[in-house]
Amino acid sequence: MAHPTNVLDHIVHLTPSGSVAQAAEQWQKLGFTVVPGGTHADGLTANALVVLRDGAYVELVSFARAPCSHPWGSKRPGWIDYAFLGSSARSVAQIVNARAREEGSGVVYEGEVRGGRERPDGRAVEWVITAPRGAGRRGVWPFFCGDVTPRGWRVPLEPEGNAVHENGAVGVAHVRVLAEEAGIPALTREYTTVVGSPPVSSQPGADVSWTLASTAAAHSIPDPVLVVSAPRDAQEEGYLRERGAGLYEVAFWVVEGEGGKGDGESEETPYGRVVWRVVKEA
């Protein structure tokens, strides 16, 4: 059986160089518990984590110094990338690329590359990254992150308090990619290849969406959704014009009554948009 290619792993939020501590404070003000992450093996970036009960997490990342030739080096602060769960045992690149050849979608992923970071407790965490090939594809198509060491080392769901948030957040409701309307048909074909299934909703002039899977067995938390849409207002038009297609907003499931968040309300991180979606219980 082929390794699934539709499991949401984590979402990357970039802040200015050397600002991981400040980013952690900003997210704590939004009602999230923030867990120290560590420094990546290349020494270029450091992070902190917002871990969720559905097994996904937000990576609050910052360059240790001025960005360089890193794939994220040219990115502006905010939502910059997202990852699906990869594999260190099987090549996800081979799986997706074979599917792309069969479907003629033009999707190509590079072979797996080793990565890692050292946690504050000194433990070395290792993984493999499978990244999309092509100019402007990173942050539009997901990359894949597959664990070499146990996933629990990278995503510390234990102790339980790591995934308990004052705002009631329990999981990711959606990740939304913003794109020009004319480019959405091509993106629909590409995402169908990457996810491994057609969209669950697709109407001309409307959002296109795919249901994703979670890494944790949390049956009371709805599955996350990947949404691709054209700009809905002048602010989004300006964002797309300045930054190009890519990840624009992330929505979180919050338990009704726990954090005082209203369904559909939004806040800024202050570098990216967060939307709250209310679930009755989890």
DOLO-386204 format. One record per residue (C-alpha): x, y, z; residue number from 1. Coordinates in steps of 0.25 Angstrom, whole numbers, m for minus. Each point is the difference from the previous one (the first is absolute). Layout:
(pt (X, Y, Z), NUM) ...
END
This chain:
(pt (0, 0, 0), 1) (pt (6, 14, m4), 2) (pt (3, 10, 11), 3) (pt (m12, 10, 1), 4) (pt (3, 14, m5), 5) (pt (m11, 7, 6), 6) (pt (4, 1, 15), 7) (pt (1, 14, 5), 8) (pt (13, 1, 9), 9) (pt (3, 14, 3), 10) (pt (m1, 15, m5), 11) (pt (12, 9, 0), 12) (pt (m1, 15, 5), 13) (pt (12, 9, m2), 14) (pt (4, 12, 8), 15) (pt (11, 9, m1), 16) (pt (15, m4, 3), 17) (pt (2, m4, 14), 18) (pt (m14, 2, 5), 19) (pt (m4, m14, 4), 20) (pt (m2, 5, 15), 21) (pt (m9, 12, m5), 22) (pt (m8, m9, m9), 23) (pt (m3, m10, 11), 24) (pt (m5, 12, 9), 25) (pt (m9, 4, m12), 26) (pt (m6, m14, m1), 27) (pt (m2, m1, 15), 28) (pt (m8, 13, m1), 29) (pt (m9, m7, m10), 30) (pt (m2, m11, 11), 31) (pt (9, m10, m5), 32) (pt (10, m8, 8), 33) (pt (14, 1, m6), 34) (pt (10, m11, 2), 35) (pt (15, 2, m3), 36) (pt (5, m6, m13), 37) (pt (15, 2, m1), 38) (pt (11, 3, m11), 39) (pt (0, m7, m13), 40) (pt (12, m8, m4), 41) (pt (5, 11, m10), 42) (pt (0, 10, 11), 43) (pt (m8, 10, m9), 44) (pt (m13, m1, 7), 45) (pt (m6, m2, 13), 46) (pt (m15, m3, 4), 47) (pt (m11, m2, 10), 48) (pt (m12, m9, m1), 49) (pt (m15, 1, 1), 50) (pt (m4, m14, 2), 51) (pt (m15, m4, m2), 52) (pt (m8, m12, 4), 53) (pt (m3, m5, m14), 54) (pt (15, m2, m2), 55) (pt (3, 12, m9), 56) (pt (9, 12, 5), 57) (pt (4, 14, m3), 58) (pt (15, 2, m2), 59) (pt (3, 14, 5), 60) (pt (14, 2, m8), 61) (pt (10, 11, m1), 62) (pt (13, 1, m6), 63) (pt (12, 2, 10), 64) (pt (6, 11, m9), 65) (pt (m4, 6, m13), 66) (pt (m6, m10, m10), 67) (pt (9, m6, m11), 68) (pt (m2, m11, m10), 69) (pt (m9, m8, 8), 70) (pt (m13, m3, m7), 71) (pt (m8, 9, 10), 72) (pt (11, 11, m1), 73) (pt (m8, 9, m10), 74) (pt (m13, m2, 8), 75) (pt (m7, 12, 7), 76) (pt (m5, m3, 14), 77) (pt (m13, m7, 2), 78) (pt (m5, m13, m5), 79) (pt (10, m5, m10), 80) (pt (m1, m15, m1), 81) (pt (m7, m13, 4), 82) (pt (4, m15, 1), 83) (pt (m7, m13, m2), 84) (pt (5, m12, 7), 85) (pt (11, m7, m7), 86) (pt (8, m13, 2), 87) (pt (14, m4, 2), 88) (pt (m3, m14, m4), 89) (pt (m6, 2, m14), 90) (pt (3, 12, m10), 91) (pt (m12, 9, 0), 92) (pt (6, 7, m12), 93) (pt (m1, m13, m8), 94) (pt (m14, m2, 4), 95) (pt (m5, 14, m4), 96) (pt (9, 1, m12), 97) (pt (m5, m13, m6), 98) (pt (m15, 5, 3), 99) (pt (4, 13, m7), 100) (pt (5, m8, m13), 101) (pt (m13, m8, 0), 102) (pt (m9, 12, 1), 103) (pt (8, 10, m8), 104) (pt (0, 11, 11), 105) (pt (14, 4, m1), 106) (pt (3, m1, 15), 107) (pt (14, m4, 3), 108) (pt (6, m2, 14), 109) (pt (15, m1, 3), 110) (pt (6, m12, 7), 111) (pt (1, m1, 15), 112) (pt (10, 9, 8), 113) (pt (4, m3, 14), 114) (pt (m3, 11, 10), 115) (pt (0, 2, 15), 116) (pt (1, 9, 13), 117) (pt (4, m1, 14), 118) (pt (m10, 2, 10), 119) (pt (2, 9, 13), 120) (pt (2, m13, 8), 121) (pt (12, m4, m9), 122) (pt (m8, m11, m8), 123) (pt (3, m1, m15), 124) (pt (m12, m1, m8), 125) (pt (1, m5, m15), 126) (pt (m9, m1, m12), 127) (pt (0, 0, m15), 128) (pt (m6, 12, m9), 129) (pt (m6, m2, m13), 130) (pt (m2, 13, m7), 131) (pt (m7, 5, m13), 132) (pt (8, 3, m12), 133) (pt (m2, 13, m8), 134) (pt (1, 15, 2), 135) (pt (m11, 5, 9), 136) (pt (m5, m14, 4), 137) (pt (5, 0, 14), 138) (pt (m12, 5, 9), 139) (pt (m10, m3, m11), 140) (pt (2, m15, 0), 141) (pt (3, m6, 13), 142) (pt (13, m6, 4), 143) (pt (1, m14, 7), 144) (pt (6, m2, 13), 145) (pt (3, m15, 4), 146) (pt (6, m4, 13), 147) (pt (13, m7, 2), 148) (pt (m1, 1, 15), 149) (pt (m13, m3, 7), 150) (pt (m10, 11, m3), 151) (pt (m3, 3, 14), 152) (pt (14, 5, 1), 153) (pt (m3, 11, m11), 154) (pt (m15, 2, 4), 155) (pt (m1, m1, 16), 156) (pt (m14, m3, 3), 157) (pt (4, m5, 13), 158) (pt (m1, 5, 11), 159) (pt (m15, 3, m3), 160) (pt (1, 14, 4), 161) (pt (8, 3, m13), 162) (pt (m12, m1, m8), 163) (pt (m10, 7, 10), 164) (pt (m3, 14, m5), 165) (pt (m7, 11, 8), 166) (pt (m7, 4, m13), 167) (pt (m6, m14, m1), 168) (pt (8, m4, m13), 169) (pt (0, m15, m3), 170) (pt (4, m1, m14), 171) (pt (1, 6, m14), 172) (pt (m13, 3, m7), 173) (pt (6, 5, m13), 174) (pt (12, 5, m7), 175) (pt (m4, 10, m11), 176) (pt (9, 3, m13), 177) (pt (m2, 13, m7), 178) (pt (1, 0, m15), 179) (pt (m4, 7, m13), 180) (pt (m13, m5, m5), 181) (pt (5, m3, m13), 182) (pt (11, m9, 6), 183) (pt (m10, m9, 9), 184) (pt (m3, m10, m11), 185) (pt (14, m4, m1), 186) (pt (2, 0, 15), 187) (pt (m12, m9, 1), 188) (pt (7, m10, m9), 189) (pt (13, 1, 8), 190) (pt (m6, m1, 14), 191) (pt (m8, m12, m5), 192) (pt (13, m7, m3), 193) (pt (7, 4, 13), 194) (pt (m12, m3, 9), 195) (pt (m3, m13, m8), 196) (pt (m15, 3, m2), 197) (pt (m9, 10, m7), 198) (pt (m6, 12, 8), 199) (pt (m12, m2, 8), 200) (pt (m6, 14, m5), 201) (pt (4, 6, m13), 202) (pt (m9, 10, m8), 203) (pt (4, 11, m10), 204) (pt (2, 13, 8), 205) (pt (0, m7, 13), 206) (pt (10, m5, 10), 207) (pt (6, m14, m2), 208) (pt (2, m9, 11), 209) (pt (6, m14, 4), 210) (pt (m2, m7, 13), 211) (pt (13, m4, 7), 212) (pt (3, m9, 11), 213) (pt (6, 2, 14), 214) (pt (12, m8, 6), 215) (pt (m8, m2, 14), 216) (pt (m12, m8, 2), 217) (pt (m9, 11, 5), 218) (pt (m14, m5, m5), 219) (pt (m7, 12, 6), 220) (pt (8, 10, m8), 221) (pt (m4, 3, m14), 222) (pt (11, m3, m11), 223) (pt (8, 12, m5), 224) (pt (m3, 5, m14), 225) (pt (9, 6, m11), 226) (pt (m7, 12, m6), 227) (pt (4, 7, m13), 228) (pt (m7, 13, m3), 229) (pt (1, 13, m8), 230) (pt (1, 13, 8), 231) (pt (m13, 3, 7), 232) (pt (2, 15, 2), 233) (pt (10, 12, m2), 234) (pt (9, m4, 11), 235) (pt (2, m14, m5), 236) (pt (2, 5, m14), 237) (pt (11, 9, 5), 238) (pt (6, m11, 7), 239) (pt (0, m9, m12), 240) (pt (6, 11, m9), 241) (pt (11, 3, 10), 242) (pt (4, m15, 4), 243) (pt (m5, m9, m11), 244) (pt (m8, m13, 2), 245) (pt (2, m7, 13), 246) (pt (m5, m3, 14), 247) (pt (m9, 11, 5), 248) (pt (m8, m4, 12), 249) (pt (m1, m11, 10), 250) (pt (m13, m4, 8), 251) (pt (0, m7, 13), 252) (pt (m11, m8, 6), 253) (pt (m3, 6, 14), 254) (pt (m9, m7, 10), 255) (pt (m13, 8, 2), 256) (pt (0, 8, 13), 257) (pt (14, m3, 4), 258) (pt (7, 12, m6), 259) (pt (m10, 10, m3), 260) (pt (2, 0, m15), 261) (pt (m11, 1, m10), 262) (pt (m2, m9, m12), 263) (pt (7, 7, m12), 264) (pt (6, 11, 7), 265) (pt (15, 3, m3), 266) (pt (12, 7, 6), 267) (pt (14, 3, m5), 268) (pt (13, m6, 5), 269) (pt (4, 11, m3), 270) (pt (6, m5, m13), 271) (pt (m11, m9, m4), 272) (pt (m15, m3, 1), 273) (pt (m5, m10, 10), 274) (pt (m15, m4, m1), 275) (pt (m8, m6, 11), 276) (pt (m10, m12, m3), 277) (pt (m8, m5, 11), 278) (pt (m2, m14, 3), 279) (pt (m10, m4, 11), 280) (pt (8, m10, 7), 281) (pt (14, m8, m2), 282) 
END
